[in-house]
Amino acid sequence: MREVLKVEGMTCQHCVETVSETVAKMAGIEKVEVSLEQKEVIVEFDESQTQSEDISAQIVAAGFEVIG
Ligand SMILES: [Cu+2]
């Protein structure tokens, strides 16, 4: 499953790395790409192991805002 999340609050490359690492270490994540310019997190994951809500929750817990 591929999902594009709109994420607010990323201001620099360090934020991008924080979000990437936070998502990448979750179970079931196959691929994660973060675009600072587009304010997007593109994630591919195994739906049997995680849900987009769980991914959003982890991003929020890391200090960012997920829109929608
Ligand atoms: Cu930053």
N, CA, C, O and the ligand as a Tripos MOL2 file, in Angstrom:
@<TRIPOS>MOLECULE
protein
  273   271    69     0     0
PROTEIN
NO_CHARGES

@<TRIPOS>ATOM
      1 N           0.8440   -1.1880    0.0000 N.3       1 MET1
      2 CA          0.0000    0.0000    0.0000 C.3       1 MET1
      3 C           0.8850    1.2460    0.0000 C.2       1 MET1
      4 O           1.8820    1.3180    0.7180 O.2       1 MET1
      5 N           0.4960    2.2280   -0.8250 N.am      2 ARG2
      6 CA          1.2710    3.4560   -0.9080 C.3       2 ARG2
      7 C           0.3930    4.6090   -0.4600 C.2       2 ARG2
      8 O          -0.7560    4.7290   -0.8840 O.2       2 ARG2
      9 N           0.9390    5.4500    0.3950 N.am      3 GLU3
     10 CA          0.1690    6.5600    0.9410 C.3       3 GLU3
     11 C           1.0240    7.8260    0.8960 C.2       3 GLU3
     12 O           2.2290    7.7850    1.1450 O.2       3 GLU3
     13 N           0.3790    8.9540    0.5710 N.am      4 VAL4
     14 CA          1.0820   10.2310    0.6010 C.3       4 VAL4
     15 C           0.4850   11.0500    1.7410 C.2       4 VAL4
     16 O          -0.6990   11.3890    1.7210 O.2       4 VAL4
     17 N           1.3100   11.3620    2.7250 N.am      5 LEU5
     18 CA          0.8570   12.1390    3.8820 C.3       5 LEU5
     19 C           1.3700   13.5700    3.7570 C.2       5 LEU5
     20 O           2.5270   13.8030    3.4080 O.2       5 LEU5
     21 N           0.4970   14.5110    4.0440 N.am      6 LYS6
     22 CA          0.8930   15.9180    4.0680 C.3       6 LYS6
     23 C           1.3570   16.2390    5.4890 C.2       6 LYS6
     24 O           0.5990   16.0880    6.4470 O.2       6 LYS6
     25 N           2.5950   16.6770    5.6120 N.am      7 VAL7
     26 CA          3.1670   16.9140    6.9320 C.3       7 VAL7
     27 C           3.6450   18.3620    7.0620 C.2       7 VAL7
     28 O           4.4440   18.8470    6.2610 O.2       7 VAL7
     29 N           3.1400   19.0260    8.0810 N.am      8 GLU8
     30 CA          3.5480   20.4040    8.3680 C.3       8 GLU8
     31 C           4.5890   20.3990    9.4880 C.2       8 GLU8
     32 O           4.5980   19.5110   10.3410 O.2       8 GLU8
     33 N           5.4510   21.3910    9.4700 N.am      9 GLY9
     34 CA          6.3990   21.5760   10.5660 C.3       9 GLY9
     35 C           7.8260   21.1720   10.2440 C.2       9 GLY9
     36 O           8.7260   21.3620   11.0610 O.2       9 GLY9
     37 N           8.0400   20.6130    9.0510 N.am     10 MET10
     38 CA          9.4070   20.2630    8.6570 C.3      10 MET10
     39 C          10.0530   21.5080    8.0470 C.2      10 MET10
     40 O           9.5520   22.0710    7.0740 O.2      10 MET10
     41 N          11.1670   21.9250    8.6340 N.am     11 THR11
     42 CA         11.7820   23.1740    8.1840 C.3      11 THR11
     43 C          13.1880   22.9940    7.6210 C.2      11 THR11
     44 O          13.7010   23.8920    6.9540 O.2      11 THR11
     45 N          13.8060   21.8710    7.8740 N.am     12 CYS12
     46 CA         15.1840   21.6900    7.4080 C.3      12 CYS12
     47 C          15.4860   20.2130    7.2140 C.2      12 CYS12
     48 O          14.6420   19.3550    7.4710 O.2      12 CYS12
     49 N          16.6930   19.9300    6.7600 N.am     13 GLN13
     50 CA         17.0950   18.5490    6.4820 C.3      13 GLN13
     51 C          17.0690   17.6860    7.7450 C.2      13 GLN13
     52 O          16.8320   16.4800    7.6760 O.2      13 GLN13
     53 N          17.3100   18.3050    8.8800 N.am     14 HIS14
     54 CA         17.2620   17.5470   10.1300 C.3      14 HIS14
     55 C          15.8450   17.0370   10.4050 C.2      14 HIS14
     56 O          15.6650   15.9050   10.8550 O.2      14 HIS14
     57 N          14.8580   17.8640   10.1380 N.am     15 CYS15
     58 CA         13.4540   17.4440   10.2960 C.3      15 CYS15
     59 C          13.1530   16.2790    9.3530 C.2      15 CYS15
     60 O          12.4860   15.3150    9.7300 O.2      15 CYS15
     61 N          13.6510   16.3850    8.1330 N.am     16 VAL16
     62 CA         13.4270   15.3360    7.1330 C.3      16 VAL16
     63 C          13.9950   14.0100    7.6390 C.2      16 VAL16
     64 O          13.3600   12.9620    7.5210 O.2      16 VAL16
     65 N          15.2030   14.0750    8.2050 N.am     17 GLU17
     66 CA         15.8300   12.8590    8.7300 C.3      17 GLU17
     67 C          15.0580   12.3040    9.9180 C.2      17 GLU17
     68 O          14.8870   11.0920   10.0490 O.2      17 GLU17
     69 N          14.5920   13.2040   10.7840 N.am     18 THR18
     70 CA         13.8180   12.7650   11.9520 C.3      18 THR18
     71 C          12.5650   12.0210   11.5120 C.2      18 THR18
     72 O          12.2600   10.9450   12.0280 O.2      18 THR18
     73 N          11.8430   12.5940   10.5610 N.am     19 VAL19
     74 CA         10.6120   11.9600   10.0700 C.3      19 VAL19
     75 C          10.9410   10.6390    9.3680 C.2      19 VAL19
     76 O          10.2730    9.6300    9.5950 O.2      19 VAL19
     77 N          11.9600   10.6470    8.5240 N.am     20 SER20
     78 CA         12.3550    9.4320    7.7970 C.3      20 SER20
     79 C          12.6890    8.3010    8.7570 C.2      20 SER20
     80 O          12.2220    7.1740    8.5960 O.2      20 SER20
     81 N          13.5070    8.6180    9.7630 N.am     21 GLU21
     82 CA         13.9500    7.5880   10.7120 C.3      21 GLU21
     83 C          12.7910    7.0990   11.5760 C.2      21 GLU21
     84 O          12.6880    5.9100   11.8780 O.2      21 GLU21
     85 N          11.9230    8.0260   11.9710 N.am     22 THR22
     86 CA         10.7690    7.6620   12.8010 C.3      22 THR22
     87 C           9.8850    6.6680   12.0710 C.2      22 THR22
     88 O           9.4480    5.6710   12.6460 O.2      22 THR22
     89 N           9.6270    6.9440   10.8060 N.am     23 VAL23
     90 CA          8.7480    6.0670   10.0280 C.3      23 VAL23
     91 C           9.4740    4.7690    9.6620 C.2      23 VAL23
     92 O           8.9000    3.6840    9.7550 O.2      23 VAL23
     93 N          10.7340    4.8880    9.2490 N.am     24 ALA24
     94 CA         11.4800    3.7140    8.7710 C.3      24 ALA24
     95 C          11.6220    2.6260    9.8220 C.2      24 ALA24
     96 O          11.6930    1.4450    9.4840 O.2      24 ALA24
     97 N          11.6640    3.0140   11.1020 N.am     25 LYS25
     98 CA         11.8780    1.9910   12.1350 C.3      25 LYS25
     99 C          10.5850    1.2950   12.5600 C.2      25 LYS25
    100 O          10.6180    0.3730   13.3750 O.2      25 LYS25
    101 N           9.4570    1.7270   12.0170 N.am     26 MET26
    102 CA          8.1940    1.0510   12.3220 C.3      26 MET26
    103 C           8.1030   -0.2910   11.5870 C.2      26 MET26
    104 O           8.6590   -0.4590   10.5020 O.2      26 MET26
    105 N           7.3960   -1.2330   12.1970 N.am     27 ALA27
    106 CA          7.1860   -2.5350   11.5660 C.3      27 ALA27
    107 C           6.3250   -2.3780   10.3130 C.2      27 ALA27
    108 O           5.3630   -1.6100   10.3040 O.2      27 ALA27
    109 N           6.6720   -3.0980    9.2780 N.am     28 GLY28
    110 CA          5.8430   -3.1360    8.0780 C.3      28 GLY28
    111 C           6.1320   -2.0540    7.0580 C.2      28 GLY28
    112 O           5.4910   -2.0110    6.0070 O.2      28 GLY28
    113 N           7.0860   -1.1770    7.3470 N.am     29 ILE29
    114 CA          7.4140   -0.1070    6.4040 C.3      29 ILE29
    115 C           8.3540   -0.6460    5.3370 C.2      29 ILE29
    116 O           9.4080   -1.2040    5.6430 O.2      29 ILE29
    117 N           7.9630   -0.4720    4.0890 N.am     30 GLU30
    118 CA          8.7690   -0.9770    2.9810 C.3      30 GLU30
    119 C           9.6480    0.1140    2.3710 C.2      30 GLU30
    120 O          10.7650   -0.1410    1.9220 O.2      30 GLU30
    121 N           9.1110    1.3420    2.3670 N.am     31 LYS31
    122 CA          9.8530    2.4450    1.7540 C.3      31 LYS31
    123 C           9.3170    3.7640    2.3040 C.2      31 LYS31
    124 O           8.1110    3.9110    2.5030 O.2      31 LYS31
    125 N          10.1990    4.7100    2.5470 N.am     32 VAL32
    126 CA          9.7430    6.0380    2.9620 C.3      32 VAL32
    127 C          10.5690    7.1050    2.2600 C.2      32 VAL32
    128 O          11.7980    7.0440    2.2230 O.2      32 VAL32
    129 N           9.8600    8.0840    1.7030 N.am     33 GLU33
    130 CA         10.5070    9.2120    1.0290 C.3      33 GLU33
    131 C           9.9020   10.4790    1.5930 C.2      33 GLU33
    132 O           8.6850   10.5840    1.7480 O.2      33 GLU33
    133 N          10.7590   11.4440    1.9020 N.am     34 VAL34
    134 CA         10.2540   12.6950    2.4600 C.3      34 VAL34
    135 C          10.6400   13.8430    1.5440 C.2      34 VAL34
    136 O          11.8020   13.9710    1.1570 O.2      34 VAL34
    137 N           9.6680   14.6800    1.1950 N.am     35 SER35
    138 CA          9.9420   15.8750    0.4000 C.3      35 SER35
    139 C           9.6870   17.1100    1.2510 C.2      35 SER35
    140 O           8.5510   17.4120    1.6160 O.2      35 SER35
    141 N          10.7660   17.8130    1.5570 N.am     36 LEU36
    142 CA         10.6710   19.0430    2.3350 C.3      36 LEU36
    143 C           9.9140   20.1230    1.5500 C.2      36 LEU36
    144 O           9.1040   20.8600    2.1110 O.2      36 LEU36
    145 N          10.1920   20.2020    0.2390 N.am     37 GLU37
    146 CA          9.5660   21.2160   -0.6120 C.3      37 GLU37
    147 C           8.0560   21.0050   -0.7110 C.2      37 GLU37
    148 O           7.2750   21.9500   -0.6000 O.2      37 GLU37
    149 N           7.6600   19.7520   -0.9220 N.am     38 GLN38
    150 CA          6.2380   19.4250   -1.1030 C.3      38 GLN38
    151 C           5.5220   19.2020    0.2250 C.2      38 GLN38
    152 O           4.2990   19.0680    0.2580 O.2      38 GLN38
    153 N           6.2780   19.1620    1.3140 N.am     39 LYS39
    154 CA          5.7260   18.8440    2.6380 C.3      39 LYS39
    155 C           4.9830   17.5160    2.6040 C.2      39 LYS39
    156 O           3.8820   17.3750    3.1370 O.2      39 LYS39
    157 N           5.6250   16.5470    1.9560 N.am     40 GLU40
    158 CA          5.0060   15.2380    1.8080 C.3      40 GLU40
    159 C           5.8890   14.1220    2.3290 C.2      40 GLU40
    160 O           7.1160   14.1640    2.2380 O.2      40 GLU40
    161 N           5.2180   13.1240    2.8780 N.am     41 VAL41
    162 CA          5.8850   11.8850    3.2530 C.3      41 VAL41
    163 C           5.2080   10.7860    2.4370 C.2      41 VAL41
    164 O           4.0240   10.4990    2.6150 O.2      41 VAL41
    165 N           5.9790   10.1820    1.5440 N.am     42 ILE42
    166 CA          5.4520    9.1000    0.7050 C.3      42 ILE42
    167 C           5.9330    7.7960    1.3240 C.2      42 ILE42
    168 O           7.1310    7.5470    1.4570 O.2      42 ILE42
    169 N           4.9690    6.9830    1.6950 N.am     43 VAL43
    170 CA          5.3200    5.7620    2.4180 C.3      43 VAL43
    171 C           4.6520    4.5490    1.7960 C.2      43 VAL43
    172 O           3.4770    4.5820    1.4300 O.2      43 VAL43
    173 N           5.4270    3.4770    1.6850 N.am     44 GLU44
    174 CA          4.9050    2.1910    1.2210 C.3      44 GLU44
    175 C           4.9950    1.2350    2.3870 C.2      44 GLU44
    176 O           6.0380    1.1080    3.0280 O.2      44 GLU44
    177 N           3.8840    0.5620    2.6530 N.am     45 PHE45
    178 CA          3.8660   -0.3050    3.8310 C.3      45 PHE45
    179 C           2.9730   -1.5180    3.6450 C.2      45 PHE45
    180 O           2.1290   -1.5700    2.7500 O.2      45 PHE45
    181 N           3.1860   -2.4880    4.5140 N.am     46 ASP46
    182 CA          2.3940   -3.7180    4.5360 C.3      46 ASP46
    183 C           1.1920   -3.4770    5.4530 C.2      46 ASP46
    184 O           1.3290   -3.3060    6.6640 O.2      46 ASP46
    185 N           0.0280   -3.4710    4.8390 N.am     47 GLU47
    186 CA         -1.2040   -3.1690    5.5910 C.3      47 GLU47
    187 C          -1.5070   -4.1720    6.7100 C.2      47 GLU47
    188 O          -2.2420   -3.8650    7.6490 O.2      47 GLU47
    189 N          -0.9400   -5.3540    6.5970 N.am     48 SER48
    190 CA         -1.1860   -6.3450    7.6490 C.3      48 SER48
    191 C          -0.3540   -6.0470    8.8940 C.2      48 SER48
    192 O          -0.5950   -6.6150    9.9580 O.2      48 SER48
    193 N           0.6310   -5.1470    8.7540 N.am     49 GLN49
    194 CA          1.5050   -4.8420    9.8910 C.3      49 GLN49
    195 C           1.3170   -3.4380   10.4470 C.2      49 GLN49
    196 O           1.5610   -3.2010   11.6300 O.2      49 GLN49
    197 N           0.8870   -2.5150    9.6080 N.am     50 THR50
    198 CA          0.6850   -1.1460   10.0990 C.3      50 THR50
    199 C          -0.3870   -0.4480    9.2600 C.2      50 THR50
    200 O          -0.7440   -0.9120    8.1770 O.2      50 THR50
    201 N          -0.8840    0.6520    9.7690 N.am     51 GLN51
    202 CA         -1.9260    1.4320    9.0950 C.3      51 GLN51
    203 C          -1.4490    2.8700    8.9580 C.2      51 GLN51
    204 O          -0.5690    3.3150    9.6950 O.2      51 GLN51
    205 N          -2.0360    3.5920    8.0080 N.am     52 SER52
    206 CA         -1.6080    4.9850    7.8280 C.3      52 SER52
    207 C          -1.8570    5.8220    9.0820 C.2      52 SER52
    208 O          -1.1240    6.7740    9.3500 O.2      52 SER52
    209 N          -2.9000    5.4650    9.8570 N.am     53 GLU53
    210 CA         -3.1740    6.1780   11.1190 C.3      53 GLU53
    211 C          -2.0080    6.0060   12.0960 C.2      53 GLU53
    212 O          -1.6330    6.9400   12.8050 O.2      53 GLU53
    213 N          -1.4440    4.7960   12.1180 N.am     54 ASP54
    214 CA         -0.3200    4.5190   13.0230 C.3      54 ASP54
    215 C           0.9070    5.3330   12.5960 C.2      54 ASP54
    216 O           1.6370    5.8670   13.4310 O.2      54 ASP54
    217 N           1.1130    5.4140   11.2880 N.am     55 ILE55
    218 CA          2.2550    6.1660   10.7590 C.3      55 ILE55
    219 C           2.0720    7.6490   11.0940 C.2      55 ILE55
    220 O           3.0050    8.3110   11.5500 O.2      55 ILE55
    221 N           0.8730    8.1550   10.8660 N.am     56 SER56
    222 CA          0.5700    9.5520   11.2070 C.3      56 SER56
    223 C           0.8200    9.8180   12.6830 C.2      56 SER56
    224 O           1.4080   10.8350   13.0530 O.2      56 SER56
    225 N           0.3650    8.8890   13.5260 N.am     57 ALA57
    226 CA          0.5190    9.0650   14.9740 C.3      57 ALA57
    227 C           1.9900    9.1530   15.3710 C.2      57 ALA57
    228 O           2.3520    9.9310   16.2530 O.2      57 ALA57
    229 N           2.8320    8.3620   14.7240 N.am     58 GLN58
    230 CA          4.2630    8.3880   15.0320 C.3      58 GLN58
    231 C           4.8920    9.7090   14.5800 C.2      58 GLN58
    232 O           5.7630   10.2490   15.2620 O.2      58 GLN58
    233 N           4.4580   10.2150   13.4510 N.am     59 ILE59
    234 CA          4.9800   11.4960   12.9530 C.3      59 ILE59
    235 C           4.5740   12.6240   13.9050 C.2      59 ILE59
    236 O           5.3660   13.5160   14.2090 O.2      59 ILE59
    237 N           3.3280   12.5610   14.3660 N.am     60 VAL60
    238 CA          2.8370   13.5590   15.3220 C.3      60 VAL60
    239 C           3.6300   13.4660   16.6340 C.2      60 VAL60
    240 O           4.0130   14.4800   17.2190 O.2      60 VAL60
    241 N           3.8650   12.2330   17.0760 N.am     61 ALA61
    242 CA          4.6230   12.0230   18.3250 C.3      61 ALA61
    243 C           6.0440   12.5700   18.2110 C.2      61 ALA61
    244 O           6.6540   12.9460   19.2120 O.2      61 ALA61
    245 N           6.5710   12.6100   16.9760 N.am     62 ALA62
    246 CA          7.9200   13.1320   16.7470 C.3      62 ALA62
    247 C           7.9260   14.6670   16.6920 C.2      62 ALA62
    248 O           8.9860   15.2830   16.5860 O.2      62 ALA62
    249 N           6.7410   15.2740   16.7640 N.am     63 GLY63
    250 CA          6.6530   16.7290   16.8530 C.3      63 GLY63
    251 C           6.1830   17.4590   15.6130 C.2      63 GLY63
    252 O           6.3410   18.6740   15.4960 O.2      63 GLY63
    253 N           5.5990   16.7040   14.6780 N.am     64 PHE64
    254 CA          5.1420   17.3280   13.4380 C.3      64 PHE64
    255 C           3.6070   17.2110   13.3340 C.2      64 PHE64
    256 O           2.9600   16.5650   14.1590 O.2      64 PHE64
    257 N           3.0590   17.8430   12.3150 N.am     65 GLU65
    258 CA          1.6140   17.8420   12.1540 C.3      65 GLU65
    259 C           1.2470   17.1550   10.8440 C.2      65 GLU65
    260 O           1.8020   17.4700    9.7910 O.2      65 GLU65
    261 N           0.3200   16.2240   10.9150 N.am     66 VAL66
    262 CA         -0.1390   15.5380    9.7020 C.3      66 VAL66
    263 C          -1.4990   16.1200    9.3360 C.2      66 VAL66
    264 O          -2.4170   16.1400   10.1560 O.2      66 VAL66
    265 N          -1.6210   16.5960    8.0920 N.am     67 ILE67
    266 CA         -2.8490   17.2430    7.6300 C.3      67 ILE67
    267 C          -3.7560   16.2090    6.9390 C.2      67 ILE67
    268 O          -3.3100   15.4330    6.0940 O.2      67 ILE67
    269 N          -4.9910   16.2260    7.3110 N.am     68 GLY68
    270 CA         -5.9750   15.3710    6.6550 C.3      68 GLY68
    271 C          -5.9870   13.9270    7.1450 C.2      68 GLY68
    272 O          -6.7780   13.1180    6.6620 O.2      68 GLY68
    273 CU         14.4710   20.9410   11.0050 Cu       69 CU69
@<TRIPOS>BOND
     1     1     2 1
     2     2     3 1
     3     3     4 2
     4     3     5 am
     5     5     6 1
     6     6     7 1
     7     7     8 2
     8     7     9 am
     9     9    10 1
    10    10    11 1
    11    11    12 2
    12    11    13 am
    13    13    14 1
    14    14    15 1
    15    15    16 2
    16    15    17 am
    17    17    18 1
    18    18    19 1
    19    19    20 2
    20    19    21 am
    21    21    22 1
    22    22    23 1
    23    23    24 2
    24    23    25 am
    25    25    26 1
    26    26    27 1
    27    27    28 2
    28    27    29 am
    29    29    30 1
    30    30    31 1
    31    31    32 2
    32    31    33 am
    33    33    34 1
    34    34    35 1
    35    35    36 2
    36    35    37 am
    37    37    38 1
    38    38    39 1
    39    39    40 2
    40    39    41 am
    41    41    42 1
    42    42    43 1
    43    43    44 2
    44    43    45 am
    45    45    46 1
    46    46    47 1
    47    47    48 2
    48    47    49 am
    49    49    50 1
    50    50    51 1
    51    51    52 2
    52    51    53 am
    53    53    54 1
    54    54    55 1
    55    55    56 2
    56    55    57 am
    57    57    58 1
    58    58    59 1
    59    59    60 2
    60    59    61 am
    61    61    62 1
    62    62    63 1
    63    63    64 2
    64    63    65 am
    65    65    66 1
    66    66    67 1
    67    67    68 2
    68    67    69 am
    69    69    70 1
    70    70    71 1
    71    71    72 2
    72    71    73 am
    73    73    74 1
    74    74    75 1
    75    75    76 2
    76    75    77 am
    77    77    78 1
    78    78    79 1
    79    79    80 2
    80    79    81 am
    81    81    82 1
    82    82    83 1
    83    83    84 2
    84    83    85 am
    85    85    86 1
    86    86    87 1
    87    87    88 2
    88    87    89 am
    89    89    90 1
    90    90    91 1
    91    91    92 2
    92    91    93 am
    93    93    94 1
    94    94    95 1
    95    95    96 2
    96    95    97 am
    97    97    98 1
    98    98    99 1
    99    99   100 2
   100    99   101 am
   101   101   102 1
   102   102   103 1
   103   103   104 2
   104   103   105 am
   105   105   106 1
   106   106   107 1
   107   107   108 2
   108   107   109 am
   109   109   110 1
   110   110   111 1
   111   111   112 2
   112   111   113 am
   113   113   114 1
   114   114   115 1
   115   115   116 2
   116   115   117 am
   117   117   118 1
   118   118   119 1
   119   119   120 2
   120   119   121 am
   121   121   122 1
   122   122   123 1
   123   123   124 2
   124   123   125 am
   125   125   126 1
   126   126   127 1
   127   127   128 2
   128   127   129 am
   129   129   130 1
   130   130   131 1
   131   131   132 2
   132   131   133 am
   133   133   134 1
   134   134   135 1
   135   135   136 2
   136   135   137 am
   137   137   138 1
   138   138   139 1
   139   139   140 2
   140   139   141 am
   141   141   142 1
   142   142   143 1
   143   143   144 2
   144   143   145 am
   145   145   146 1
   146   146   147 1
   147   147   148 2
   148   147   149 am
   149   149   150 1
   150   150   151 1
   151   151   152 2
   152   151   153 am
   153   153   154 1
   154   154   155 1
   155   155   156 2
   156   155   157 am
   157   157   158 1
   158   158   159 1
   159   159   160 2
   160   159   161 am
   161   161   162 1
   162   162   163 1
   163   163   164 2
   164   163   165 am
   165   165   166 1
   166   166   167 1
   167   167   168 2
   168   167   169 am
   169   169   170 1
   170   170   171 1
   171   171   172 2
   172   171   173 am
   173   173   174 1
   174   174   175 1
   175   175   176 2
   176   175   177 am
   177   177   178 1
   178   178   179 1
   179   179   180 2
   180   179   181 am
   181   181   182 1
   182   182   183 1
   183   183   184 2
   184   183   185 am
   185   185   186 1
   186   186   187 1
   187   187   188 2
   188   187   189 am
   189   189   190 1
   190   190   191 1
   191   191   192 2
   192   191   193 am
   193   193   194 1
   194   194   195 1
   195   195   196 2
   196   195   197 am
   197   197   198 1
   198   198   199 1
   199   199   200 2
   200   199   201 am
   201   201   202 1
   202   202   203 1
   203   203   204 2
   204   203   205 am
   205   205   206 1
   206   206   207 1
   207   207   208 2
   208   207   209 am
   209   209   210 1
   210   210   211 1
   211   211   212 2
   212   211   213 am
   213   213   214 1
   214   214   215 1
   215   215   216 2
   216   215   217 am
   217   217   218 1
   218   218   219 1
   219   219   220 2
   220   219   221 am
   221   221   222 1
   222   222   223 1
   223   223   224 2
   224   223   225 am
   225   225   226 1
   226   226   227 1
   227   227   228 2
   228   227   229 am
   229   229   230 1
   230   230   231 1
   231   231   232 2
   232   231   233 am
   233   233   234 1
   234   234   235 1
   235   235   236 2
   236   235   237 am
   237   237   238 1
   238   238   239 1
   239   239   240 2
   240   239   241 am
   241   241   242 1
   242   242   243 1
   243   243   244 2
   244   243   245 am
   245   245   246 1
   246   246   247 1
   247   247   248 2
   248   247   249 am
   249   249   250 1
   250   250   251 1
   251   251   252 2
   252   251   253 am
   253   253   254 1
   254   254   255 1
   255   255   256 2
   256   255   257 am
   257   257   258 1
   258   258   259 1
   259   259   260 2
   260   259   261 am
   261   261   262 1
   262   262   263 1
   263   263   264 2
   264   263   265 am
   265   265   266 1
   266   266   267 1
   267   267   268 2
   268   267   269 am
   269   269   270 1
   270   270   271 1
   271   271   272 2
@<TRIPOS>SUBSTRUCTURE
     1 MET1         2 RESIDUE 1 A MET
     2 ARG2         6 RESIDUE 1 A ARG
     3 GLU3        10 RESIDUE 1 A GLU
     4 VAL4        14 RESIDUE 1 A VAL
     5 LEU5        18 RESIDUE 1 A LEU
     6 LYS6        22 RESIDUE 1 A LYS
     7 VAL7        26 RESIDUE 1 A VAL
     8 GLU8        30 RESIDUE 1 A GLU
     9 GLY9        34 RESIDUE 1 A GLY
    10 MET10       38 RESIDUE 1 A MET
    11 THR11       42 RESIDUE 1 A THR
    12 CYS12       46 RESIDUE 1 A CYS
    13 GLN13       50 RESIDUE 1 A GLN
    14 HIS14       54 RESIDUE 1 A HIS
    15 CYS15       58 RESIDUE 1 A CYS
    16 VAL16       62 RESIDUE 1 A VAL
    17 GLU17       66 RESIDUE 1 A GLU
    18 THR18       70 RESIDUE 1 A THR
    19 VAL19       74 RESIDUE 1 A VAL
    20 SER20       78 RESIDUE 1 A SER
    21 GLU21       82 RESIDUE 1 A GLU
    22 THR22       86 RESIDUE 1 A THR
    23 VAL23       90 RESIDUE 1 A VAL
    24 ALA24       94 RESIDUE 1 A ALA
    25 LYS25       98 RESIDUE 1 A LYS
    26 MET26      102 RESIDUE 1 A MET
    27 ALA27      106 RESIDUE 1 A ALA
    28 GLY28      110 RESIDUE 1 A GLY
    29 ILE29      114 RESIDUE 1 A ILE
    30 GLU30      118 RESIDUE 1 A GLU
    31 LYS31      122 RESIDUE 1 A LYS
    32 VAL32      126 RESIDUE 1 A VAL
    33 GLU33      130 RESIDUE 1 A GLU
    34 VAL34      134 RESIDUE 1 A VAL
    35 SER35      138 RESIDUE 1 A SER
    36 LEU36      142 RESIDUE 1 A LEU
    37 GLU37      146 RESIDUE 1 A GLU
    38 GLN38      150 RESIDUE 1 A GLN
    39 LYS39      154 RESIDUE 1 A LYS
    40 GLU40      158 RESIDUE 1 A GLU
    41 VAL41      162 RESIDUE 1 A VAL
    42 ILE42      166 RESIDUE 1 A ILE
    43 VAL43      170 RESIDUE 1 A VAL
    44 GLU44      174 RESIDUE 1 A GLU
    45 PHE45      178 RESIDUE 1 A PHE
    46 ASP46      182 RESIDUE 1 A ASP
    47 GLU47      186 RESIDUE 1 A GLU
    48 SER48      190 RESIDUE 1 A SER
    49 GLN49      194 RESIDUE 1 A GLN
    50 THR50      198 RESIDUE 1 A THR
    51 GLN51      202 RESIDUE 1 A GLN
    52 SER52      206 RESIDUE 1 A SER
    53 GLU53      210 RESIDUE 1 A GLU
    54 ASP54      214 RESIDUE 1 A ASP
    55 ILE55      218 RESIDUE 1 A ILE
    56 SER56      222 RESIDUE 1 A SER
    57 ALA57      226 RESIDUE 1 A ALA
    58 GLN58      230 RESIDUE 1 A GLN
    59 ILE59      234 RESIDUE 1 A ILE
    60 VAL60      238 RESIDUE 1 A VAL
    61 ALA61      242 RESIDUE 1 A ALA
    62 ALA62      246 RESIDUE 1 A ALA
    63 GLY63      250 RESIDUE 1 A GLY
    64 PHE64      254 RESIDUE 1 A PHE
    65 GLU65      258 RESIDUE 1 A GLU
    66 VAL66      262 RESIDUE 1 A VAL
    67 ILE67      266 RESIDUE 1 A ILE
    68 GLY68      270 RESIDUE 1 A GLY
    69 CU69       273 GROUP 0 **** ****
